[in-house]
Amino acid sequence: MYRGLIEAYRDRLPVTDKTPVITLHEGNTPLVPAPVLSARTGADVYLKVEGANPTGSFKDRGMTMAVSKAVEEGAKAIICASTGNTSASAAAYAARAGVTCAVLVPQGKIALGKLAQALVHGAKLLQVNGNFDDCLALASKLSQDFPVSLVNSVNIFRLHGQKTASFEIVEALGDAPDIHCLPVGNAGNISAYWMGYQEDHAAGNSTRLPKMYGFQASGAAPIVTGKVVEEPSTIATAIRIGNPASWTKALDARDTSGGLIASVTDREILSAYRLLAREVGVFVELGSAASVAGLLQSAAEGKIPAGSRVVCTVTGHGLKDPEWAISTAPSPTTIQNDVLIAARELGLA
Ligand code: F0G
């Protein structure tokens, strides 16, 4: 039986027999071929569907590690800043561990589903009059001055948990892909994947290393422009970040792998979001669609060699943001309980 990623990769994670394993059986997510994207790009494209994790995003991989280690170290409370998913995950794993969870989110800038998750799992949630970067600075300060353990991706255990996605991909494909596309926000995940691919390669499990392609939203693209963005703005609230904590690590992943970090517009993100939902059958949140938007943009620019094997991580489930989903979809028609009317409305008669 699969028992979560700590048990699956115990020998490759910084845990010991004394580490209490706090798990919701995260990881082991589907790697789904995407023929529609392959046809569009001339590559062989797969999606790593991280919305299939217990709280609906890749954050659970990092959180099982961060919360297990925090509990091992005697923490009674954890804290995080979040654009939504980290808080949902932290709240769930804290509930599982029986510790308190504090959450700082930018007021009015997180998707409704994520807010609901944090609240339902019992987190103490504060909406801060500021952006994610302000929330992270505040959370860091609180963890320095008070007895509360920080579980943002500046916590190295988070990255170790998240690197296991690379292990799963190498196992599923029999080798590393040629190119790996990811959305980039605080830049922890691209750093974690790169760590995973490098470790797998050093262990002899893969014959090659992928080029890491990261994509930021154009209104929140500090790594692309080389400058902190004071007021980041994008419809993809998950990656609305102006000063990524793992900036240097992401540059290393880009440069050592021979990859790139580019920006995609909100329009490109939205178009990838719709394409994924309507033609691939995978419902992701807007931030997640940035990886696929980036793939399509890179293909158009000739940066995806024909026949190469590409994995795009889609980081979070579309249901996280029902308000956005509903607002962009056509409104449903209401009818009388009548077969002929129904048939007519459905275009069957
Ligand atoms: N995709 C989603 C759905 C996210 O929630 C995030 C980050 C990212 C991509 C970017 O990953 O930060 O490691 O580069 N969400 C964080 C949060 C910041 O608070 O939930 P990253």
Boltz pocket constraint, residues with backbone or C-beta under 6 A from the ligand:
constraints:
  - pocket:
      binder: B
      contacts: [[A, 57], [A, 59], [A, 81], [A, 82], [A, 83], [A, 84], [A, 85], [A, 86], [A, 87], [A, 153], [A, 183], [A, 184], [A, 185], [A, 186], [A, 187], [A, 188], [A, 189], [A, 190], [A, 238], [A, 239], [A, 285], [A, 287], [A, 288], [A, 315], [A, 316]]
      max_distance: 6.0
